[in-house]
Amino acid sequence: MKKTSPILLAALCLLLVTGCNVFLNIPSFPLPQKPVDMIYDDDCDGDIDCAVTEPIIHHWINIGYVKMWGMVSSGPSQLGAPTMKVFRHYYGHDDLFPIGALTPICGLHASAKWNIAVVGEFDPGDVCTNYENCSTVLRKSVVSYIGGGGKANGLAYVITGPLSCEEAFRATPADAISPLTGAQMEQQFISQFVLMNGCSASPSLFNCTSETNCLEDINACSVFFANVTSQNGYPPVYVVPLNTGATNVYMQVPIASLPLSNPTAFAYTSVGRNSTSCEDALTVEFAIFGSTGWALSTNSTDTVSTATDENSWSSEPSGQYFLSTATSTVSFEALLANPWLATNNSE
């Protein structure tokens, strides 16, 4: 008799809402009672995990876990925002939220092979300079949230790319969009920052001192952690480091069962891959499902050195916390295993 794989069994348990989580030692992730208001900031050009994170986000939008108010690409390359647009269109969410780009410098770096393939197939000719500057889009997104009845400190800001767009947004002055500065918007309306960023000295699964999202714009990274503190009136900052377990959670992309009209299938086929680590998706997951399955550090401070590209955590409390996975990878993989249900209605 064939044995059912633990991941498949876990996914079935979550889908059927049975008691199997006890059998598999899977934590019961609390489902959100209402959509989590969110803005999402990622490079979405380079690492191919974006092609899995995007369908997970759009699936969670479809089933009422997320209300997305804006999405920006913080990557200094041409095709981050166009790739986000491909996924937004595929899932039928064109009118739900705006997309911004790190203009005018977003063409400095070459785009990844998978981004070139996906945009070339689904929206040929689109480039990042066709999009509004990300700081403007973030301002407009917060204003839309407020106009939609959003409450004070009710908007999660999830960042899985460089901190370039966030820092540009935080530095914006009052203008015709809003009488509030970017800093005031963050202090008054952001509920939490959830970042995939940096490293942790302890606990850690492997040694690292720097990480791409921080290194890509080391000045923005350093300034963010020095200034976005509870002492300065900002909401808490939760950080998923590179080396505390999230990179051990993997998503298998079912290429054989997906049509090439699916941008995720097309992306992974274009580079001959069928899996990815899910640290970005887990960063979004924390913003929605909370601390279940995670261990939180004590209230701490992250310091980033622009001279050495290193980040270090101290015990001085400033409203900054780092996260470590505290449950099996199967648990998280099962929770993330459903985005392939959220395909285009025409398929």
C-alpha positions in Angstrom: 0.0 0.0 0.0 1.4 3.4 -0.9 2.0 5.8 1.9 0.6 9.3 1.8 3.4 11.9 2.1 3.3 14.0 5.3 3.1 17.2 3.3 0.1 16.0 1.3 -1.6 14.7 4.4 -0.9 18.0 6.2 -2.4 19.9 3.3 -5.5 17.7 3.3 -5.9 18.2 7.0 -5.8 22.0 6.7 -8.2 22.0 3.7 -10.7 19.7 5.4 -10.3 21.3 8.9 -10.0 18.0 10.6 -8.2 17.0 13.7 -5.2 15.7 11.8 -3.1 18.6 13.1 -2.8 16.8 16.4 -1.7 13.6 14.7 1.0 15.4 12.7 2.0 17.7 15.5 0.9 20.7 13.4 0.0 23.9 15.2 -3.5 25.2 14.7 -3.0 28.4 12.7 -5.7 30.9 13.8 -7.6 32.0 10.7 -8.0 35.8 10.4 -11.5 36.9 11.4 -11.4 39.7 8.9 -9.0 40.6 6.1 -5.7 41.9 7.2 -5.1 45.4 5.7 -1.7 45.3 4.0 0.7 47.1 1.7 3.4 44.9 0.2 6.9 45.9 -0.8 9.2 43.4 -2.6 11.8 43.6 -5.4 10.1 40.8 -7.3 13.1 40.6 -9.7 16.0 38.4 -9.0 15.2 35.5 -6.7 12.4 33.4 -8.2 10.6 33.0 -4.9 8.5 36.0 -5.9 6.8 33.7 -8.5 5.5 31.6 -5.5 4.9 34.5 -3.0 2.7 36.3 -5.5 0.2 33.5 -6.1 0.1 32.9 -2.3 -0.8 36.5 -1.7 -3.4 36.6 -4.4 -4.9 33.3 -3.1 -5.2 34.9 0.4 -6.8 37.9 -1.2 -9.4 35.6 -2.9 -10.3 33.8 0.3 -10.6 37.0 2.4 -7.4 36.8 4.4 -5.9 40.0 2.9 -7.1 43.4 1.8 -4.3 44.7 -0.3 -4.1 48.5 -0.6 -0.9 48.9 -2.6 2.1 46.9 -3.9 5.5 48.3 -4.8 8.7 46.9 -6.3 11.8 48.1 -4.5 14.2 46.4 -6.9 16.7 48.6 -8.9 15.9 46.5 -12.0 13.5 46.9 -14.9 11.0 44.1 -14.5 10.0 44.0 -10.8 6.8 46.1 -11.1 5.9 44.6 -14.5 6.1 41.1 -13.0 3.8 42.1 -10.1 1.4 43.4 -12.7 1.5 40.1 -14.6 0.4 38.2 -11.5 -2.2 40.9 -10.5 -3.8 40.5 -13.9 -3.6 36.7 -14.0 -5.6 36.6 -10.7 -8.2 39.1 -11.9 -7.2 41.8 -9.4 -6.4 44.6 -11.8 -8.7 47.1 -10.0 -7.9 46.1 -6.4 -4.6 48.0 -5.8 -1.9 50.1 -7.5 1.6 49.0 -8.2 4.7 51.3 -7.9 8.3 51.1 -8.9 11.7 52.5 -7.7 11.7 55.1 -10.4 13.8 56.6 -11.9 16.7 54.2 -10.9 14.8 51.0 -11.4 16.7 50.1 -14.6 20.2 50.1 -13.1 20.5 46.3 -12.7 19.8 43.6 -15.3 16.6 41.6 -14.7 16.7 37.9 -13.9 16.1 35.4 -16.7 12.8 34.3 -15.3 11.5 37.9 -15.1 12.5 38.5 -18.7 10.7 35.3 -19.7 7.5 36.0 -17.8 7.1 39.7 -18.8 8.1 38.8 -22.4 5.4 36.2 -22.5 2.5 37.9 -20.7 3.1 41.6 -21.1 5.9 42.2 -23.6 7.4 45.7 -23.7 6.4 46.7 -20.2 9.1 48.3 -18.1 9.4 49.8 -14.6 9.4 53.4 -15.8 5.8 52.9 -16.8 4.9 53.0 -13.1 4.5 55.8 -10.6 7.3 56.2 -8.1 6.9 53.8 -5.2 6.9 56.5 -2.5 4.0 58.2 -4.3 2.1 54.9 -4.6 2.7 54.2 -0.9 1.3 57.6 0.1 -1.7 57.1 -2.1 -2.2 53.6 -0.7 -2.3 54.9 2.9 -4.7 57.7 1.9 -7.0 55.1 0.2 -6.8 53.0 3.4 -7.8 56.0 5.5 -10.6 57.0 3.0 -11.9 53.4 3.1 -12.5 53.7 6.9 -9.1 52.3 7.9 -8.4 52.7 11.6 -5.3 54.2 13.2 -2.4 51.7 13.4 -4.3 49.1 11.4 -2.3 48.7 8.2 0.5 46.0 8.0 3.5 47.0 6.0 5.3 43.8 4.7 8.7 44.3 3.1 10.6 41.4 1.5 12.9 43.4 -0.6 15.4 46.3 0.0 14.2 49.1 2.2 14.7 51.7 -0.6 11.0 52.4 -1.2 10.1 52.5 2.5 12.8 55.0 3.3 11.8 57.2 0.3 8.2 57.0 1.5 9.1 57.8 5.1 11.0 60.9 4.0 8.1 62.3 1.9 6.8 65.7 3.0 3.2 66.8 3.3 1.8 67.4 -0.2 -1.4 67.5 -2.3 -1.9 63.8 -1.6 -2.0 64.2 2.2 -1.2 66.8 4.9 0.7 64.1 6.6 4.4 63.3 6.1 5.5 59.8 5.3 6.9 59.4 8.8 3.5 60.6 10.3 1.7 58.1 8.1 3.8 55.3 9.4 3.5 56.4 13.0 -0.2 56.9 12.9 -1.5 54.2 10.5 1.0 51.3 10.2 0.2 48.5 12.7 3.5 46.6 12.3 6.4 46.3 9.9 7.2 42.7 9.0 10.5 42.3 7.1 12.6 39.6 5.5 15.9 41.1 6.3 19.4 40.5 7.7 20.8 37.8 9.9 20.7 36.8 13.6 23.7 35.8 15.6 21.7 33.6 18.0 19.7 31.5 17.6 20.8 30.7 14.1 21.0 27.6 11.8 24.1 28.9 10.0 26.5 31.8 10.3 25.9 34.9 8.2 26.5 38.6 8.8 24.8 40.2 5.8 21.8 39.5 3.6 20.8 40.7 0.2 17.7 42.8 1.0 19.8 44.8 3.5 22.9 44.8 1.4 21.1 46.0 -1.8 20.6 49.4 -0.1 22.8 49.3 3.0 22.2 53.0 3.7 18.4 52.6 3.7 18.7 49.5 5.9 20.9 51.2 8.4 18.8 54.3 8.6 15.6 52.3 9.0 16.7 50.3 12.0 18.3 53.3 13.6 15.1 55.4 13.4 12.1 53.2 13.2 11.9 52.5 16.9 9.3 52.6 19.6 11.1 55.5 21.2 10.5 57.5 18.0 6.8 56.6 18.0 6.8 53.8 15.4 4.9 50.5 15.5 6.8 47.3 16.2 9.2 45.8 13.7 9.3 42.0 13.2 12.2 40.6 11.2 12.5 37.2 9.6 16.3 36.8 9.3 18.0 34.7 6.7 19.3 32.1 9.1 16.6 31.3 11.7 14.7 28.6 9.8 12.5 30.3 7.2 14.8 29.3 4.3 14.3 25.6 5.2 10.6 25.8 4.3 10.2 24.8 0.6 7.4 25.0 -1.9 7.2 22.4 -4.7 5.7 23.9 -7.8 3.5 21.3 -9.6 4.7 22.2 -13.0 3.4 19.0 -14.6 -0.2 19.8 -13.6 -0.1 23.6 -14.3 -0.6 25.1 -17.8 2.1 27.3 -19.1 -0.5 30.1 -19.2 0.1 30.1 -15.4 2.9 32.7 -14.9 4.4 30.6 -12.0 4.6 27.5 -14.1 6.1 29.6 -17.0 8.6 31.2 -14.7 9.9 27.9 -13.2 9.9 26.1 -16.6 11.9 29.0 -18.1 14.8 28.3 -15.7 14.4 24.5 -15.3 13.4 24.6 -11.6 10.4 23.3 -9.7 11.0 24.5 -6.1 12.0 27.4 -3.9 12.5 28.4 -0.3 9.7 30.4 1.2 11.2 33.0 3.5 9.3 35.8 1.7 6.0 34.0 1.8 6.5 33.2 5.5 7.1 36.9 6.1 3.6 37.6 4.7 2.3 34.7 6.6 3.4 36.2 10.0 1.5 39.4 9.1 -1.7 37.4 8.6 -1.6 34.5 11.0 0.6 36.0 13.8 3.1 34.3 16.0 1.8 30.7 15.8 4.7 28.5 14.8 7.3 31.2 15.5 9.6 32.1 18.4 9.9 35.8 19.0 13.1 37.4 20.4 12.8 39.7 23.4 12.3 43.4 22.6 15.7 44.3 20.9 17.6 46.6 18.6 19.1 45.7 15.2 22.1 47.8 14.2 23.4 47.8 10.7 26.9 48.9 9.8 27.3 50.6 6.5 31.1 50.1 6.8 31.1 46.3 7.2 27.6 45.4 5.7 26.9 43.6 9.0 23.8 43.7 11.2 23.8 42.8 14.9 21.1 42.5 17.5 21.4 43.9 21.0 19.2 43.5 24.1 18.4 47.2 24.2 14.6 47.5 23.7 13.5 49.6 20.7 10.4 47.7 19.5 12.4 45.5 17.1 12.1 41.7 17.2 13.5 38.9 15.2 11.6 35.6 14.5 12.7 32.0 14.4 10.7 29.1 13.2 9.4 27.0 16.1 7.5 24.3 14.3 8.3 21.7 11.7 8.8 22.8 8.1 5.8 20.5 7.2 3.5 22.7 9.2 4.4 25.8 7.2 4.6 24.0 3.9 1.1 22.7 4.4 -0.2 26.2 5.2 1.3 27.6 2.0 0.3 24.7 -0.2 -2.9 26.1 -1.5 -2.1 28.9 -4.0 -2.5 26.6 -7.0 -6.2 26.5 -6.3 -6.4 30.2 -7.1 -5.9 29.9 -10.8 -7.5 32.1 -13.4 -11.2 31.4 -13.7 -10.8 30.6 -17.4 -8.6 27.6 -16.6 
